[in-house]
Amino acid sequence: MISLFAYVYQRTTFEIACEIALGPFDDNKRLEKFDVVFAQLYLDAYSA
């Protein structure tokens, strides 16, 4: 299960970073914060 989550984490954070760089969102800072929260969920799951 961790490997699936790792894939989803990597793919999601990569896509978010790409989109933030393009700047199409109304609130890039909010999306950046979402990405950090998502990363923490990954780290918490990995540590469990």
Buried (B, 14 or more C-beta within 10 A) or exposed (E): EEEEEEEEBEEBBEEBEEEBEEEEEEEBEEBBEEBEEBEEEBEEEEEE
